[in-house]
């Protein structure tokens, strides 16, 4: 994509476009980042991605966005940053997972369920992991979003990603408000130097079920180009984009179902029993490592979701980490005998298919786990679900980024 931007050779761009289509088809997880444990490895709900790939993936998408001018790449950046990113870190970025999963109902030093790394604490929330690539790289992810919010076009400015901010260009200045992504509208105060022919392009998020564009309080038609609404603005204009979130069920490749609401992936609200991991040698009182265990039921199969009850709340200053900005209640049945998987501790140090840790890595600071393993189970098959269903009840879904423990892809019960 970068070569295309400098040469105009379409062949270069198509290589990137086609490569990312393959990622979407074969390796994409519901939280917006592809599987990665040194390589892409499928799209089943038990698969994980490394946290550094949240940064690398969104960084790369930024070049595709600006090379193509297509809003679909901004949609992908947004989904990864609002879901995968906060899901892989603890409050205020003080802890991080090396490997993060959409289904993780336990997150402890002995809960890593990727086979070649079971003797490492890579799925625990810790201030340090070995090697340090994910810890060092995660701080780049949110700047990838901010850096791609505004683009200069031949006739004006394109707004690709939203959030309260100000933009100062040579020909146009914008002040953006609305509390995105938690509010339902985005507003812009416009300042321009030229009296006319100043074009403002506003991305229409792919998740918006109904979108209304207003200019100085009057509704104007959506004139679309590559996923952007285009309009001519003058100095002093106030532009408002009204968006509509929708609640949707989505079928996962391995037979489960997961749910979205606007820009948020939704997941089961699981109460946490959070304990400081004193065995982690690099944790400190200010930056502790944690073992997090489920303190409420989590083994559910979904039975009915079309009439989900939606409750939206005023977001706090730190909405991902203090309260839930939205909660949705749906019908489910507890699934008996679907439990955490236990396995005797792995005491060996060595590489398996070039993964895992060896003696040299331990000498450099890697932690080896010798505890018995307690891990999140994979989705059960249809016959198991049929035979182990409990009574129907209502469960609560919350945004993925608000959680450390989560069941995101549910077993699906078909009556």
C-alpha positions as CSV (number, residue, x, y, z in Angstrom):
1,X,0.0,0.0,0.0
2,X,2.9,2.4,0.7
3,X,4.5,1.6,-2.6
4,X,1.2,2.2,-4.4
5,X,1.0,5.6,-2.6
6,X,4.3,6.7,-4.0
7,X,4.2,5.0,-7.5
8,X,0.6,4.7,-8.4
9,X,1.2,1.1,-9.5
10,X,-2.2,-0.6,-8.9
11,X,-0.5,-4.1,-8.6
12,X,1.1,-3.1,-5.3
13,X,-2.2,-2.0,-3.8
14,X,-4.1,-5.2,-4.9
15,X,-1.5,-7.3,-3.2
16,X,-2.4,-5.7,0.1
17,X,-6.1,-5.6,-0.5
18,X,-6.2,-9.3,-1.4
19,X,-4.0,-10.3,1.5
20,X,-6.3,-8.6,4.0
21,X,-9.3,-10.3,2.4
22,X,-7.7,-13.6,3.1
23,X,-7.2,-12.5,6.8
24,X,-10.9,-11.6,7.0
25,X,-12.0,-14.9,5.5
26,X,-9.7,-17.4,7.3
27,X,-8.2,-15.8,10.4
28,X,-10.4,-13.0,11.8
29,X,-11.7,-13.1,15.4
30,X,-14.9,-11.3,16.5
31,X,-12.9,-8.7,18.5
32,X,-11.4,-7.3,15.2
33,X,-7.9,-8.7,15.2
34,X,-6.7,-11.8,13.4
35,X,-5.4,-14.9,15.2
36,X,-1.6,-14.8,15.7
37,X,0.7,-17.0,17.8
38,X,3.8,-16.3,15.6
39,X,1.6,-17.1,12.6
40,X,-2.1,-16.9,11.6
41,X,-3.9,-20.0,12.7
42,X,-7.6,-20.1,11.9
43,X,-10.7,-18.4,13.3
44,X,-12.2,-20.8,15.9
45,X,-13.4,-19.1,19.1
46,X,-10.7,-20.7,21.3
47,X,-7.9,-19.2,19.2
48,X,-5.9,-16.2,20.4
49,X,-4.0,-13.2,19.1
50,X,-0.9,-11.6,20.4
51,X,-1.4,-8.1,21.8
52,X,1.3,-6.6,19.7
53,X,-0.7,-7.5,16.6
54,X,-3.4,-5.1,17.7
55,X,-0.9,-2.3,17.1
56,X,0.6,-3.8,13.9
57,X,-2.8,-4.6,12.3
58,X,-4.3,-1.2,12.9
59,X,-1.0,0.5,11.8
60,X,-1.1,-1.4,8.5
61,X,-4.8,-0.7,8.0
62,X,-4.1,3.0,8.2
63,X,-2.0,2.9,5.1
64,X,-4.7,0.9,3.3
65,X,-7.3,3.5,4.4
66,X,-5.3,6.4,2.9
67,X,-4.2,4.5,-0.2
68,X,-7.8,3.4,-1.1
69,X,-9.9,6.2,0.4
70,X,-12.4,3.4,1.4
71,X,-14.2,3.7,4.7
72,X,-14.1,-0.1,5.3
73,X,-10.6,0.1,6.5
74,X,-11.5,2.8,9.1
75,X,-14.3,0.5,10.2
76,X,-11.8,-2.2,10.8
77,X,-9.4,0.1,12.8
78,X,-12.3,1.3,14.9
79,X,-13.5,-2.3,15.7
80,X,-10.1,-3.4,16.7
81,X,-9.4,-0.3,18.9
82,X,-12.8,-0.3,20.7
83,X,-12.8,-4.1,21.3
84,X,-9.5,-6.0,21.0
85,X,-7.4,-3.3,22.5
86,X,-9.2,-2.6,25.8
87,X,-10.0,-6.4,26.1
88,X,-6.2,-7.2,26.1
89,X,-5.2,-4.7,28.8
90,X,-6.2,-4.1,32.4
91,X,-7.4,-0.8,33.7
92,X,-5.2,2.2,32.7
93,X,-2.9,-0.1,30.7
94,X,-1.1,-1.2,33.9
95,X,-1.4,-4.9,32.9
96,X,-1.5,-6.7,29.6
97,X,-2.1,-10.1,28.1
98,X,0.5,-11.5,25.8
99,X,-2.2,-13.8,24.3
100,X,-5.8,-12.6,24.3
101,X,-8.9,-14.6,23.5
102,X,-12.6,-13.8,22.9
103,X,-13.5,-16.8,25.2
104,X,-11.5,-16.7,28.4
105,X,-13.6,-17.4,31.6
106,X,-10.3,-17.6,33.6
107,X,-7.2,-15.5,33.3
108,X,-4.4,-16.8,35.5
109,X,-0.8,-17.8,35.4
110,X,-1.8,-21.4,34.7
111,X,-4.7,-20.8,32.3
112,X,-2.9,-20.5,28.9
113,X,-4.7,-23.0,26.6
114,X,-2.5,-22.6,23.4
115,X,-0.8,-26.0,23.4
116,X,2.9,-25.0,22.8
117,X,2.7,-22.2,25.5
118,X,0.8,-23.9,28.2
119,X,3.8,-23.7,30.6
120,X,3.8,-19.9,30.4
121,X,1.5,-17.2,31.9
122,X,0.9,-15.5,28.6
123,X,-2.9,-15.3,29.0
124,X,-2.7,-13.6,32.5
125,X,-2.9,-9.9,33.0
126,X,0.6,-8.9,34.1
127,X,2.7,-5.7,33.8
128,X,5.5,-7.8,32.1
129,X,5.7,-10.6,29.7
130,X,8.7,-12.3,28.0
131,X,9.6,-11.5,25.3
132,X,8.7,-7.8,25.8
133,X,7.3,-7.2,22.3
134,X,3.6,-7.0,23.3
135,X,4.3,-4.9,26.4
136,X,6.4,-2.5,24.3
137,X,4.1,-2.3,21.3
138,X,0.6,-2.0,22.9
139,X,1.1,1.7,23.6
140,X,1.1,2.3,19.8
141,X,-2.4,1.0,19.3
142,X,-4.5,4.0,20.4
143,X,-2.2,6.5,18.6
144,X,-2.9,4.5,15.4
145,X,-6.6,5.5,15.8
146,X,-5.8,9.1,16.6
147,X,-3.3,9.5,13.8
148,X,-5.9,8.4,11.2
149,X,-8.9,10.5,12.4
150,X,-8.5,13.3,9.8
151,X,-7.2,13.3,6.2
152,X,-6.6,16.2,3.8
153,X,-8.3,15.8,0.5
154,X,-8.1,17.8,-2.8
155,X,-11.2,19.8,-1.9
156,X,-11.2,19.7,1.9
157,X,-11.0,17.3,4.8
158,X,-12.2,13.7,5.4
159,X,-13.1,12.6,8.9
160,X,-12.5,8.8,9.1
161,X,-12.5,8.1,12.8
162,X,-14.5,9.9,15.5
163,X,-13.9,11.1,19.0
164,X,-14.0,14.5,20.8
165,X,-11.1,16.4,19.3
166,X,-10.0,19.5,17.4
167,X,-8.4,19.6,13.9
168,X,-6.4,22.5,12.5
169,X,-5.5,22.3,8.8
170,X,-4.3,25.0,6.4
171,X,-7.8,25.6,5.0
172,X,-10.2,24.2,7.5
173,X,-10.5,23.8,11.3
174,X,-13.0,21.5,13.1
175,X,-14.1,21.0,16.7
176,X,-15.7,17.6,17.2
177,X,-18.0,16.8,20.1
178,X,-20.5,14.1,21.0
179,X,-18.8,11.6,23.3
180,X,-18.2,9.0,20.5
181,X,-18.4,6.0,20.6
182,X,-20.7,6.1,23.6
183,X,-23.1,8.8,22.4
184,X,-25.4,8.5,19.3
185,X,-24.3,11.6,17.4
186,X,-21.2,13.5,16.4
187,X,-21.1,17.3,15.9
188,X,-18.6,19.6,14.1
189,X,-18.1,23.3,14.4
190,X,-16.5,24.4,11.1
191,X,-14.1,27.2,10.5
192,X,-12.8,27.8,6.9
193,X,-10.8,30.5,5.1
194,X,-12.5,30.1,1.7
195,X,-16.1,31.4,1.3
196,X,-17.2,28.3,-0.7
197,X,-16.2,24.9,-2.2
198,X,-14.9,23.5,1.1
199,X,-15.8,19.8,1.1
200,X,-16.2,17.9,4.3
201,X,-16.3,14.1,4.0
202,X,-17.7,12.1,7.0
203,X,-17.4,8.4,7.3
204,X,-20.7,6.6,7.8
205,X,-19.9,3.7,10.2
206,X,-20.8,0.4,8.7
207,X,-22.6,-0.5,12.0
208,X,-25.1,2.4,11.8
209,X,-28.6,1.1,11.0
210,X,-29.9,4.5,10.2
211,X,-27.9,7.7,9.7
212,X,-29.2,11.3,9.5
213,X,-27.0,14.2,8.4
214,X,-27.9,17.8,9.4
215,X,-26.3,21.1,8.4
216,X,-27.2,24.0,10.7
217,X,-30.1,22.1,12.1
218,X,-31.6,21.1,8.7
219,X,-31.5,17.6,7.4
220,X,-29.5,17.2,4.2
221,X,-29.3,14.2,1.8
222,X,-26.5,11.6,2.1
223,X,-24.3,12.0,-1.0
224,X,-22.0,9.0,-0.6
225,X,-18.5,8.2,-2.0
226,X,-16.6,5.1,-0.8
227,X,-18.5,5.0,2.5
228,X,-18.2,8.8,3.2
229,X,-21.0,11.4,3.1
230,X,-19.8,14.5,1.2
231,X,-21.1,18.0,1.6
232,X,-20.0,21.6,1.0
233,X,-19.5,23.6,4.2
234,X,-19.0,27.3,5.0
235,X,-17.4,29.2,7.9
236,X,-19.5,28.9,11.0
237,X,-21.5,25.8,9.9
238,X,-22.5,23.2,12.5
239,X,-22.7,19.7,11.1
240,X,-24.3,16.9,13.0
241,X,-24.2,13.2,12.2
242,X,-26.9,11.1,14.0
243,X,-26.2,7.4,14.2
244,X,-28.3,4.4,15.2
245,X,-26.8,1.5,17.0
246,X,-28.3,-1.9,16.3
247,X,-28.2,-5.2,18.3
248,X,-27.2,-8.2,16.1
249,X,-26.4,-11.9,16.4
250,X,-23.6,-13.3,14.3
251,X,-22.7,-16.9,13.5
252,X,-19.2,-17.9,14.4
253,X,-17.2,-20.3,12.1
254,X,-17.1,-23.0,14.8
255,X,-20.8,-23.1,15.3
256,X,-21.4,-20.6,18.1
257,X,-23.0,-17.2,18.1
258,X,-21.8,-13.8,19.2
259,X,-23.4,-10.4,19.5
260,X,-22.7,-6.8,18.5
261,X,-24.2,-3.4,19.4
262,X,-23.1,-0.5,17.3
263,X,-19.3,-0.4,17.5
264,X,-19.1,-2.8,20.4
265,X,-18.6,-6.5,20.6
266,X,-20.8,-7.7,23.5
267,X,-19.8,-10.4,26.0
268,X,-21.2,-12.1,29.1
269,X,-20.8,-10.1,32.3
270,X,-18.8,-12.3,34.6
271,X,-18.0,-11.2,38.2
272,X,-14.3,-11.4,39.0
273,X,-12.4,-12.9,41.9
274,X,-9.1,-11.0,41.4
275,X,-6.0,-12.0,43.3
276,X,-2.5,-10.6,43.1
277,X,-0.1,-13.2,41.7
278,X,2.8,-13.0,44.2
279,X,4.6,-15.8,42.3
280,X,5.2,-13.4,39.3
281,X,8.8,-12.2,39.9
282,X,8.5,-8.9,38.0
283,X,5.3,-7.6,39.6
284,X,5.4,-4.7,42.0
285,X,2.9,-3.1,44.5
286,X,2.2,-0.3,41.9
287,X,2.1,-2.7,39.0
288,X,0.8,-6.0,40.3
289,X,0.2,-9.2,38.3
290,X,-3.2,-10.8,38.7
291,X,-4.8,-14.2,38.7
292,X,-8.5,-13.7,37.9
293,X,-11.1,-16.3,38.5
294,X,-14.9,-16.4,37.7
295,X,-17.1,-15.5,40.6
296,X,-20.5,-15.9,38.8
297,X,-21.9,-18.5,36.4
298,X,-20.6,-18.4,32.9
299,X,-21.5,-21.8,31.3
300,X,-24.5,-20.7,29.2
301,X,-26.0,-21.6,25.8
302,X,-28.0,-19.0,24.0
303,X,-31.7,-19.7,23.3
304,X,-33.2,-16.4,22.3
305,X,-31.8,-13.0,21.6
306,X,-34.0,-11.2,19.1
307,X,-35.9,-9.3,21.8
308,X,-32.8,-8.2,23.8
309,X,-33.5,-5.6,26.4
310,X,-31.0,-2.7,26.0
311,X,-30.0,-0.3,28.8
312,X,-27.7,2.6,28.1
313,X,-26.0,4.6,30.9
314,X,-24.1,7.9,31.1
315,X,-20.5,6.9,30.5
316,X,-17.9,7.7,33.2
317,X,-14.6,9.5,32.4
318,X,-13.0,6.0,32.0
319,X,-16.0,4.1,30.5
320,X,-14.2,0.9,29.8
321,X,-12.9,0.6,33.3
322,X,-15.5,2.2,35.6
323,X,-19.0,0.8,35.0
324,X,-20.6,-0.4,31.8
325,X,-21.9,2.2,29.3
326,X,-24.4,-0.3,28.0
327,X,-25.9,-3.6,29.2
328,X,-28.2,-5.9,27.2
329,X,-30.2,-8.8,28.6
330,X,-31.0,-11.9,26.5
331,X,-32.4,-15.3,27.1
332,X,-30.0,-18.3,27.8
333,X,-29.9,-21.6,29.5
334,X,-27.2,-22.7,31.9
335,X,-25.2,-25.6,30.4
336,X,-24.5,-28.3,33.0
337,X,-21.2,-30.1,32.9
338,X,-19.6,-27.6,30.6
339,X,-16.7,-26.7,32.9
340,X,-13.1,-25.5,33.2
341,X,-10.6,-28.0,31.7
342,X,-8.0,-29.3,34.2
343,X,-4.7,-30.8,33.2
344,X,-1.7,-31.8,35.2
345,X,1.1,-29.3,35.3
346,X,3.7,-29.2,32.5
347,X,7.2,-29.2,34.0
348,X,9.3,-29.3,30.9
349,X,11.2,-26.4,29.3
350,X,11.7,-26.6,25.6
351,X,10.4,-25.6,22.2
352,X,7.5,-27.3,20.5
353,X,7.3,-26.5,16.8
354,X,9.5,-23.5,17.4
355,X,7.0,-22.2,20.1
356,X,7.2,-22.2,23.8
357,X,10.2,-21.2,26.0
358,X,13.7,-22.7,26.4
359,X,16.4,-22.4,29.0
360,X,17.9,-19.3,27.4
361,X,14.5,-17.5,27.6
362,X,14.1,-18.4,31.2
363,X,17.6,-16.9,31.9
364,X,16.4,-13.7,30.2
365,X,13.4,-13.3,32.4
366,X,10.7,-15.7,31.0
367,X,8.4,-17.3,33.6
368,X,7.8,-21.0,33.5
369,X,4.5,-22.4,35.0
370,X,4.7,-25.7,36.8
371,X,1.2,-25.5,38.3
372,X,-1.7,-27.8,37.3
373,X,-3.5,-26.1,34.4
374,X,-7.1,-24.8,34.6
375,X,-8.3,-23.6,31.2
376,X,-11.3,-22.3,29.3
377,X,-13.1,-25.1,27.5
378,X,-13.8,-25.1,23.7
379,X,-17.4,-24.9,22.5
380,X,-19.4,-28.2,23.0
381,X,-21.1,-30.0,20.2
382,X,-24.9,-30.0,19.6
383,X,-25.6,-33.3,21.3
384,X,-23.8,-32.2,24.5
385,X,-25.8,-29.0,24.5
386,X,-29.1,-30.9,24.0
387,X,-28.4,-33.3,26.9
388,X,-27.1,-30.7,29.4
389,X,-29.5,-27.7,29.2
390,X,-30.8,-26.2,32.4
391,X,-33.7,-23.8,33.0
392,X,-34.1,-20.7,30.9
393,X,-33.0,-17.4,32.5
394,X,-31.8,-13.9,31.4
395,X,-28.1,-13.1,31.2
396,X,-26.4,-9.7,30.9
397,X,-24.1,-8.7,28.1
398,X,-21.6,-5.8,28.4
399,X,-19.0,-4.3,26.0
400,X,-16.0,-6.5,25.4
401,X,-13.6,-3.8,26.3
402,X,-15.1,-3.6,29.8
403,X,-14.1,-7.1,30.7
404,X,-11.1,-9.2,31.6
405,X,-13.1,-12.5,31.9
406,X,-15.5,-13.2,29.1
407,X,-17.6,-15.6,27.2
408,X,-18.2,-13.9,23.8
409,X,-18.9,-16.8,21.4
410,X,-21.8,-18.8,23.0
411,X,-22.9,-22.3,22.4
412,X,-26.0,-22.1,20.3
413,X,-29.1,-24.1,21.1
414,X,-31.4,-24.8,18.2
415,X,-34.9,-25.9,19.3
